[in-house]
Every structure is written in structure tokens, then in C-alpha cells.
Amino acid sequence: MTTGSERIEELKKQISDLKKRWPAHSIPPTMMEQLDALEDELSMELQTQNQRETVESSTMKEAALYEKLADNGVRCNLCAHRCVIAEGKKGVCKVRENRAGRLYTLVYGRTISEHIDPVEKKPLFHFYPGSQAYSMATPGCNFRCCWCQNWEISQMPRAEHLITGREAQPAQIVAAAQEAGCRSIAYTYTEPTVFFEYAYDTARLAHTAGLANLFITNGYMTRETLEVIHPYLDAANVDLKAFHEETYHRYVGGSLRSILDNMKTMKRLGIWLEVTTLVIPGINDGPDELRDAARFVALELGPETPWHISRFFPYYKMTDRPPTPIETLQQAREIGLSEGLHYVYLGNVGDAGDTVCHKCGQWLIRRHGYRIAGNRVYNGRCPTCGTPVAGVGMDGPFTP
């Protein structure tokens, strides 16, 4: 009879062999399903053996937005995967588990990262510019992007079968943000959708304390999730990774259509929205695709919606491509402006983030990196021509 330890080693070898056989971003769907099943089994074996994954009872909380199914199964309705999860199994995110027919979040009150950031770093350029955001995250993500900049924590539950972090209840997060003089709390670094219950409880307390709430998100939640969180969600930056379904299926593990629909829902609900696209050579840098993305933002979200175009650098599982040429980013910016967008910014290139009036061309906000060097916005308008400046809390400190 195979022992638990022997089965663990056997599973590790099978997973390793599969990954060696197929490059990370070209695994066929059938093989991906097999890999998922093996990783699920390995995770359960490790948990049984009390190795590596330890989830204390203090961080266990019954999940929101799920329904019970036959045979102790559940369907999670938090993100657009809408995972059907058998008893003893986890969803795609690996941080929501079915225990005896009830779905639990495994990351409630457990932060893996906390920092004080300029809100421009999110990036949110049109939401209280110059203010500070108390940024927090838990392990886990419902995507598995091959170029993830935060893969050590976003993919931790999947790749390492590990959930860790500092215990901090929502009230402690809010108190820390207040003590630091922050204007907002940003749920960021990983995917806030997968720690929804933690974010929701924190966001409610934050509003009571006069703090704003920001989601830095891949946008792959359900409409139900947005309807529940929107009274407490003030702004979001959605990562529009590409404008082809195939790219999402092959490199990310999701659907473009759901994200486009969710961005339109955010606008309808009154959440201030900015969009970011990481431009990757050979993946999403074609002029036609960039034009389609810019046109969607301009026509469906509104020309006032800021579009951040960021430079790619080789990272994680995608080290076979060069950094994005600056010329490509500049071309993308020109495409955005030609499609009628008022505010198009370049990211990861240094000082390329000034806000200018889309009507008269005069500068409104000057930025050096993430620092505000000057703000001329007065009563929400350009002081030169009187054109309204889109955003929240845009006014500078001085009268013209």
C-alpha cells in the first residue's frame, strides 16, 4: 500500500513531468485539467500530512456568495469562474475550500503584504492625486498570468500549496491606515476578489472612518460581487490584459468578455474607473488590437476614462521576450488619443505621467515619478480654459 509520503512524492514527480513536457503558456486544455487535478490531490495530501499548508481556525470564515449543490457540492459565485467545488476540494483560486458542504475562505484576516503607497502607484491618477493609499493583500489569485509581477504571493497557494501571512482583523487595517495618514485603503498586489469577505468587512469600516476604498483588480468577478461591494467601493483600476479572447484563454486562464462587462457595470454603479494595459511584445502589441482596446474604453466606458499603458519587462514564466520598445508605447498612446481618449499615460518608463487639459493642452498636474510636482486644477476645471477635469478630488492646493 502506498503511504501518504510516497504518494506525495509520486504526485510531485507527475506534476514536474507534465510541466517539463509543456511550456507554461502553451499547455493544452486537457493537460491543464489533468495538472489541476494532480495539484489538487497534492494539496490535499500535504494538508493531511500536516506539511507546508496550515490554516488556523482563527482565519476560517464561511464564504459569501455561494450556493449548495447535491452531494455536498457547492458553486462559488464570487468570480466569473463560478467554480463547482466538490467536498474537500478548492476552487481555481486555491483559497476557497468546500468543507462538509460549506464553502470557506482560507485567507480572512491574513495579510501577506501591507505598504503605504502613493495612489499614483496603483495606478490611479485621477483619484485624490498626491494622496497615500494603505495597500494590502492576501495570498491567492483567480488568474495565473505568465508575466505576473507578484507571483510569489499571488500564486503561493497554487505553486507552493501554502497560505501564510500576518493576522490582522479589518479594524486593525483601518486603524493602521488612519495612523499613517492615508486617504484610502487599496486592495491590491494579488486579486481582491478572492479575499472578498476580508475586503468587504474592511471596506465597510473604512467608510465609517472616512476612508475611501480602491480595488486594483483583474476585473474577473461576478455581477453579484460588484452589486454587494459597490456601496463601499470608490474607485478601481482594472487590468485589461489584452483584447483577444485567445490571449486570456492561453496565457491568463479567463475570459475577456466577462471583464469588459464588469467594467461597464462599474461605470454604471458610479465607481471611478481607470484601466491599465501591460503591452507585451508579440502578445498584445499589435496596432489593431490596441486600437480595439482604446475604442472600447472611449465608447463603452467614456473618453474621460484614463488609460495607462505600461511597459513590459521579462519576468516570472515569460522571460523569452524583450522589454516593450518605448516606440511601441508611444504609438499606443497616439492610438488612444486618436480614438478620443482624454487621458492616456505611459507606465514603467519614468516621468511620463503629466495630466494635461484635453481641450487647450495646458498642463494640469505635473508628476515626477509618483510624486506630484504641481497641481493647477481649480474647482474641478482647467484654470486656463475652464474645461472640466474628470476624476475625484482633483483640485490642487492653490487658487490660480
N, C-alpha and C positions, 0 to 999 in steps of 0.2 A: 504494500500500500504506500502511495506517495505521501510523504509528510508535508506539512504546511511550508516548511523552509525549502524543501525540494521543489514544490510547486511554484513557489516564488521565483526561484532561480530559473525554472523552466519557462515561466511566463516572461521573465526579463529577456531570456535568450530569443524567444519568439518575437517579441516586440523589437528587439535590436535587429534581428534578421530582416524583418519587414522594412524597417526604416533604412537599412543599408541597401535594400533592393530598389527602393523608390526614393527619388529626391523629395525633399519635404514639401515642395509646392507642386508636385505632379503625381501624387498618389491617386490612383483611380478610386471612384466612389465605393466600389465593392471592397477594395482593400482597406479603405478608410473605415468602413463599418467593422471589418474584422479587427483592425487596430484598436478601434474604440472599445470593442468587446473585450479584447485582451487587456487593455489598460484598466477597464472597469473591474475585471476579475482580479488583476494585480492589486488594485487599490483595496478591494475587499480583503484579500489575503493579508496585505500589510496591516490593515486595521485589526484583523483577527489576531495576528501575531504581536500586536502592540508595538509595531515598528513604525517609526517616522511620522505617522499621522496621529495626532492627538487633539481631539476636540473636547474641551472641558464643558461640563454641563452648564456652566455659567454663560457660555456663549451660544447655547442651543436655544432657538426660538422657533415656534411654529411659523411657517411661511405664510405670506399673504398671497392672494390671487392664485389659488389652485382649486381644482375640483377632484373629488374622489371618484374612482372608477371601480369596475369589478375586480375581484381577486386581489384586493388591497393595492391596486394600482392607483396612480394619481396623474393628473395632467397639470403641468405648471403653465400658468397663463401670464407670466411676468414678462418674458421676452418673446420675440417673434418665432423662436424655435418651437414654442408650445410643446415642450418635451413630454412624452408619455413615459412615466418612470415606474418601473416595477418595484416591488417591495425589496428593500435592501440595496437599491441602485441609486445613482446620482444622475442629474441632468447634464447637458453638454457643458455647463459652466463648472461642474465638479464641486460646487459649494452649496448645492441644494440636494437633500437626500430624503428618500422615502423610507421612513421607519414605521413599520406596522401600519401602513396605510395612511400615514400623516406625513406631510412634507415639511421639512425643517430647513432653515437657513443655518449654515455652519460657521458664518462669519459675523454674526451680530455682535457688536461691541468689541470687535477685534481689528484694530488698525495696523496695517503693515507699513504705512508711511504717513507722516504728518510734516508739513512745512508751511512757512509763511511766504507767499509768492506775490509779486505784483500781478494784478488782474490781467495785465497785458500778456503775461506769460502763458495764459490758458490756451489760446489767446482770445481775449475779449477786449477789443479796442474801443468799443462804444458803450461800455457799461461802467460808470463811475471811473473814468480814466485816472490813473495815478493812485488808485486805492489799493489796499492789500487784501488778499484772499487767504483765509486759513484753509489749506489744501489737505485733504485726507483721502485714504484709500484702504480697502481690504484686499486680500488675495482673491484672484479669480477673474475670469472673463468669459463671455459667451462667444467670442471670436478666437481665432488662432492665427493672426496675421503673421506672415513670414518675416515681416520687417519691423515687428513691434519694438518700440524703444524702451518699453518697461516689461519686457518678457520675464525677467527674473521674478516679478511679483504677479503679473497677470496670468502667467502660465504655471505658476508654482503648484497649484492643486492638480493640474493635469500631468505635468512633466516630472514632478518630484513626489507626487502623492502626499503633499504636505500642506497643512494650513496652520499658519502661525501669525504672530503679531502681538501688539501690546493691547491689553484690555483697557477699554475706555468707553464708558457709557455716554449716550447722547448729551447729557447735561455737562459732562466733563469736556466734551468737544466744544460746546457753545461757550463755556466759561473760559477755555483756553483762547478761543477766537476773540472774545471780548478783552481779555487781559492783554492780548497782543495788539489791540487797537485795529483789528481788521473790520472791513466794511461788509464782508461776505464770507461764506463758507463754500468752498469748491469741492465737489465730489469728483475726483479726478484720478489720474495716473493709471488706474485699471478701469473697469466699466461699472459705473454707479448702478446700473440696472440690476446687477447680480447681488448687490448689497442693499437692495431697495428698502427693506424694513428698517435697517440701521439708518440709512439716509433719510427716510421719511420721518422717523421719530426725531432725528436731529434737526431736520428742516423745520418742523413744527415749533420746536423750542427756539430755534434761531429766529424765526419770525416774531415770536413773542418778545424776544430780546432786542428786536430792531435790526437784525442782521439779514442780509439777502442770501439766497441760495442759488448755486450755479452747478449745472451738470456739464461736465466735459465728457462727451459720450459718443459712442459709435452709432447711436440712433436706432438700435435694433431692439426696441421694446415693443410692447403691445399698446393699442389704443387705451385699453383699460388702465394700464400703468400710468399713462400720461394723464388720464382723467383724474386719477386718485392724487397724483403728486402735484398737479398744476397749480392749485391754490397757494402752494408754498415754494414753487419753482419760479424764480425771477428771470433767469437767463440760462442759455445753453449754447455751447459750441458743439456742432455736430461734425464728425469726421466723415466727409464724403470721399471715400477711398478710391472710387472710380465711377465711371458712368456706363459700364458694361456689366450685365448680369454674370457673364462668364468669369470676369475677374473676381467678383465676390465669391462665386462657387469654387473657383480653383485655388485662390490664394488666401481667402479670409474665412470661408465657412458661413455664408449667409446669403441674403437676397437684397439686391438693390431696391426693388420696388417697395419693400416694407419701410426702408429708410426714407425714401422720397415721400411716402405717405405720411410718415411720422413728422417730418419737417413741416409739411403743410399743416398738420394738426397742431404743432407747437405754435405756429403763427396764428392760427385760428383761436387758440386759447390765450393769446396775449403774452406768451413767453418771448422775451427778447432773444433773437437768434442770430448767431454768426456761424459761418461754415468754413471748414478747413479742408484743403485737399493737398496731400503729400504727393508731389509729382515725381514719379519713378520712371527712369529711362526704360523704354521697352514694355512698360506695363500700362500706363495711363497717360502718357505724354503726347499722344497724337493730337494735332490741332483740331481735328473734327470732334474727338471725344471731349477735349477741353471746351470747345465751343458749345457742345451739347450741355455740358455741366453748367457753364456760365448762363446759358439761355434758360435753363431750368430755374436757377437761382433768381434771375431777373424777372421772369414771367410768373413763376409759381410762388415764390417767396417774397418778391418785391425788390425793385432796384436799390432800395435803401439797405438791403441785407449785406453786411460786409463779407467778402470772400477772401480768405487767407490762403495763399499759395505757398507751400513750404518746400524747401529743398531737401531731397533725399540724400542720406549718406548710408553706405553699406553697413548692415547691422543684422544681428541675430542669424536667421537662416537665409538671408538674402545678401550675400557678400559677393555675388558674381556680377554685380552691376556697378557702374561708376556713379559718383555723385551727380546730381542733376546739374547740367550746364546752366550757368546764370542766364545765358541767352534764351533757353527754354522757358525759364520763369518769367523773363521779361516779355516774351511772346505771349505767354498765358495771361499776363496782366493786360496786355493790349487787347487780347481777345475778350477778356471780361469787360473792359471799358467799352469796347465796340458793341457789345451786346446790351449796353445800357446800365451796367452796374455803376453805382456812385462811389463805392469804396472797395478798392482791390489792393491788398497788401502782400508783400513778399516776406516769407519767413525763413529763418535759418541762414540769413545772408548778411547779418549786421544791421546797420541803420537803414531800413527800407520801410519804415512804418509811419511816416507822417500822414496826418489826415488833412486833406485839402478840400476846399469848397468845390462841389461838383459843378457849380454854376459859374463862378468867377475865377476859380483856380487859385485863390489866395490860401495860404496855409492857415490851418485852424489849430492843430495840435502837432507839436514837434516832439519827436521821441529820439532819445539816444539809447539804443538797445531797448530795455524795458522801462527806462526812466523818462518821465515827462519833462521835457526841457522848456515847454511853453504851451499855454492853452489860451486861445483868444475867443473861444465860444462864449457868447453872451446871450442870456435868456433863450438858450437853445438855438441860436441862429448865428450865421456868419456875420461878424461885425462890419464887414465891408459891403455886402450886397443884401443882407437880410434874409438869405435863403435858410430855411430850417435845416438843422443838423440832426440826422437820425441818431437815436440812442437813448440811454437812460443816464441821468446825472452827468451830462456832458459839459456843463458850464465851468469855465475857468475861474480862478480866484480873483481876477481883477476886472474892473469895468474898462471899456475902451476909452 
